[in-house]
Amino acid sequence: MSSDSRAQRRGERLNVLTQTGPDSDMGKLLRTFWHPIFVSRKLDAGKAVPVRLLSEDLTLYRGASGKPYLVGARCAHRLTVLHTGWIEGEQIRCMYHGWCYDGSGQCTERPAERDTTLPKIKIAGYPVHEYCGLIFAYMGDGSAPPFELPRKDAFERTGGILYARAEIWDCNWFQMVENSLDAVHVAFVHQKGRAGTFIQTVSEAIPELAYEETEAGIRQIATRAPGNVRVSDWTFPNNNHIVQPGLEKDDPWIDVGHWNVPIDDETTGRFNIWSVPATDPQRERRIRDYLESVADYNAVDHHDELFYEDKYPDDTVMPLTFAQDYVAQKGQGTIVDREHETLGRSDAGIAFLRRIFFREIEAIRNGEPPKQWRKLERPAEMPVHVA
């Protein structure tokens, strides 16, 4: 086989990692997991919004009871979008000709057709679950699995602050996932523009790396010094749980959950949960005020000033860290051309991650059951380091 043919085959194999449509191998795999799709507080009872997940357009609405539902984007009649209609109880009615749908996507009424029985018409409908300020959806076939794998004890502790947020980045989800398994980037990416609280505490030292597969995903251990060991608890297929320094020196460290969810192959929803341990009321008020003040920051909105003016946020914690990560990941292109990359020993986490995904995809292709990922029986130990 010629070198060109080998390169082409390698490129085709790597492209599988980025393709998330319903007929793609990765899309089929991802549809067997729960994914966050919206921030709970941004959807009031009686309201509907359009959402997109795994290259599928959908309607998310909250019934009068406060329960959320996820159905297809368009009415089956004349295909206008459903989110422009209105909510009646737990159902949504199309504003064009009044067709009504329940939370499973079943059409329940067609006023002008004068049906005497339930219409034999159904659009897509998917299970949803609210957790720690985020609305999750399951888009696979059959019954949804129990909502266990995404859960973290750190997000469910009593007291403290729990805050969820989301932003949309204009690049492929998999390069964002790979960044989670790349501890070396911290030493360089998070000094760009200015050295914020994160790099000042973790330090710019290049770590020694170790990786192991767990029942939930991958444990990444980055050792920068005997007393400076950082652990990432990455959960398959797209969640990274880390601890990061607090806003100020004496503030408690923050547990952060990052989900990188494919909206489509060129757009990714970046969902976060921030969990701050309980402290004194004055400190908690200050931290909550800060989290709310930066919740709507999206580095995409500052693309030109970041890439062409070298202008980074004045903030030294969340927006700065997000902006630095965005420049590095979007800088790879909308979809990385992995056929022409040059990996080294420091990319052990990237290689490990890809091997696991290729293994799981191969099982899907062969009609075999992939690994039954499950929540860790014991929470991961997440040491903190004070500079």
N, C-alpha and C positions, 0 to 999 in steps of 0.2 A: 504494500500500500504506500502511495506517495505521501510526502510530508504534507502536501496541500490537502489530500483526502483525510489524513489523520486530524489535521487542524479543523477541517470542516465538521468532522464527526464530533470532535471535542466541543466545538462551538454549539452544535445542535444539542448535545447533551446538557451543556451548561444553560442553554436557553430555556430548558424545561423548568428550571428553578424560578423563572420570572413570570411564567404564563399562568394566569389564574382564572381564565374563563371557565364556564361550566363544563366544557368538553375537554379541557386540558387535564393532564395527569395531576398537576399540582392543584388545580381547581377542585378536582374530585377529592383529593386528600384534605384540603383545607375545609371543605364542606362537612367534614365529619367532626368539626370542633366548634365550640362556642366562640364568638367574636364580639367585641364591643362595637356598637354602631352609633351611639349618640350619648350626650351628657344628659342625665335625668332632669336636672333642674331647668334645662332649656326647652322642655316639652311640657306645657301645661295641660291639664285636663280639658278635653274638648277641642284640642288642636291637632293638626296633622302637618307633617313635613315630608318633602321628598328626600330619600336617601339612596345611596348607591353602595353596594357591597359585592365584592367578587364579580365585578363586571355585570351585575344585575341591578336594574333600576327598581326601586320599591317605594312603598308609602308606609311611613311610621306614624301612628296616631295613638293618642291616649283617650280612652273612653271616659264617660262621665264619672265612673267609679274611681278613676285614676290609674286603671290597669292599661299598660301599653300593648299595642298590637302591630304586627308587621305583615303587610299584604302587598300584592303586586302594584306596580306604579300606575297602571292604566285600567280604566273601566273596560270590560269585555265588549261593550256595545259599540261605541264609535271611537274608542281608544283615546279619549282625553284623559289627562292626568287626574288622579283621584285626590291628591292633596289639596286641590282647589275647592273641593266639596265641603261638606260639613258633617259633624259628628252628631248622631242621634243615639243616646244611650251608649251602648258598646259597639255600635256599628257606624260605618261611614257611607254617606250618600253622595253619589256623583252629581256635580252641579249642572251637567249638560242635560240629561233626561231623567235624573232621579233614581237610577239603579242603585240598589243598596247592597252592602256586603258586610258580613260579620268578620270577626277577627281571624277566622280560618281561611278567608278568601271566598267563602260560599256566598253566591248571590242569593239574597233573601226576598228581593222585591223588584219588579219592573213595572212601575205604575201604569204606563201606557199600554202594556201588553195584557193587562187584566188576567194575570196568571191565577189559576185556582189551586195550584200545587206549587211546591218549592221548585224554582227554575233549576234545570240541570246545567248550571253554569257555575264555574269556579275559577277564580284567578289564584295566583300563588298566595300562600299563607305560611308563615314560619313561626315557630315558638320563640318567645322572648323571655328574658329574665333580668330583673334589676339587681345590681350588686354594687354597693359602695359608691353610688353616684353615677354609675354607668348603666346603660341599657345594652344587654347582650342579645345576640340572635344566633340561632342554629339553622343552617340551610341545607343540611344533609337529608338523605332519604330516610324514611321510617321514623321511629320515635327518637326524640332527642336523648342523649345520654344525661345522667344526673349532672347537675351543675356543681362539680367538685374540683376539676382540674384547675380552673382559673383562681380558685380561692387561696388566700394567704392569711395566716394567723395574724400577721402584722397589720392587716387591713381591718381586722375584726375585733381588735382589743378595745377594752372599755376606756372611755375618756380620750382626751387629746383632740386632735384635729384630723378630719378626713375630708379631702378636697379632690374633686375630679375635674379634668379639663380635656380638651381635644383641639387638634389643629390638622390641617391638610397640607401635605407636602407634595410637590410636583415631581416625584421620582418613584421608581419601583420599590416595592416593599422589601425585596430580598436584600438589597444593599443596606437597608436600614436594619434588618435583622442581623446581617453579618457584622455590622458595627458593634452590636451588643457583645459579640464574641471576639472582639478585638481590643484587648486591654492596652495594647501598646499605643493606640491612637491618643490616649489620654495625655501622654507626655508631650505631645506636639499640638494636636488640635486645640486643646483647652488652654493654650498660651496665646493663641492668635487674638489680636486686637488688644487684649489685656489679660493678665492672669487673675482670674476670679477666685472666689472663696473655695471652689471645688479643687482647682489645681494647687492652690496654696496649702491646702490641708493634705490632700492625697500625695502631693509632691510630683515633680517632673521626672523622677527616676524611672528608667525603663525596667519593667517588671520581668521576673522569671515566671513562666506560665505553666499551668497544669490544668488538664481537662478530664472530666469523667462523666459518663452517662449515668443518669439517675432514673428512677421510676417515673419522674415528671419531665425530665429534659436533660439539661447539661449544667454541671457545676464548673464554673470558671474560677480558678484561684490565681490571683496575681500578687506575687510577693515582691515588694520593693525594698524591704528591710525586715529583720527579725520581728520588729514590732509594728510593721506596716504591711499587713496582709489583707487584701480586698477580695471578697467573694461575691460573685454574681450567680444568682439562682435563676437560670433561664429555663422557662417552661415551654414545651413544644405546643404549638408551632411558632409562636410569635410574641411571647411575653418575656420581659426581662425584669426581675426583681433585684433592686440594689438598695444599698443604704448610702446616703450622701450627707456631707456636712450640713449643719444647720445654717441659718442665715447669719448668725453672729457666733463668736467663739464659744460662748457658754450655752448656746441653744442646743437642744437635743438633736441628734442626727435624724434624718428623715428617711422613712421607707418609701421607695418610689416603685411603682409598677408601670412599665412601658409596654403598650401593645402596638405593634405595627401591622395594620390591617389593610389588605389590598382593597382599594375602592375599584380600581381596574389595574391594568398592567403599567400604567404611567402615573398613577396617583395613589397616595397612601394616607389613610387616617392614622394619626399618631395620638393615641389615647393614653392619658396618665392618671394614676391615683397617687396622691401624696398623703402619707399617713405620718403624723407627728405625735410622738408620745406625750402624755399628759405632763403639764408643767404648771407654773403659777398663772392665774387669770390674766395679769397684765402682759406677760410674755406671750400667752396664747392669743390675746387680742392683737398684738403687734404682728405675730406670724400670720394669723388669718387675714389681717388687712393686707399684708404683702401678697399672699397667695391670690387673693381676689384682684389685686391691682395688676398682676401679671398674667392672669388666667387667659386673656384674649390675645396675648402676644403670639404672632405667627411669623416666623422668619421669612416665609415666602413673600409677605407683604413688603419686605425690605431687601428683596433680591438684588436690585441694582446697586444700592448703597453698600451692601455687603461685598458683592463681587467686584464692583468697579470703582468704589470710593474708599474701600477698606474702612468703612465706618461701622463699628460694632456698638451694641447697646451700652449705655453708661452703667446700667445695672451690673452687679458683679456676681449674681447668683443664677436664677433661672433663665431669663432671656439671653444672657451672655452665653450660657452653656448651650442653649438650643440653637442660637445663631451659629456658634462654632461648629456644632454637629451638622447643621444644615449645609453650610458652605462645603464641608468635607464630603458629604454624601451626595448632594446635588452636583457637586463638582465632578463626580464620576460620570455624569451624564444622566439623562432621564432613566435609561437602562444601561447598566455597566456592560461594556464590551469585554466580557470575561475571557474571550478567546485570545486576547492580546495582553492579558495581565501577566505580571511576573511575580510569583509568590516566593516568600522566603520562610525561614524557620520561625519567624515571629508570627506567621500566619497559621500556626497550628490549629487555632480555634476555628478559623474559616474552613480549613480542610476537614476538620472533625465534624463541623456542622453540616457541610455538604454531603459527607458520606452518610450521615444519618438520614438526611432528606432523600438521597438517592435510594437508600435501602427501603424507606417507607413508600416511595413512589413505585419502586419495582414490585412491591407486594400488591399495591393497588392495580397495577397493570396485569399481574398474574391472577387476579381474582382471589388473592390470599388475604387473610386478616393482617393488617399492620399491627405494630406494637400497641398494646393496650396501656396507654399512658395514664397515670393516675397521680393524684395529689400526694406530695411527700408525707409519709407517715409521721415524721418528725420535722419540724421547721428547720430550714437551713440555718446554720450558724453564720451570722453576718457581722464579723468583727468591725469595730470602728478604730480609727487612728487619729490621734490629736497631735497636730504638728507642734 
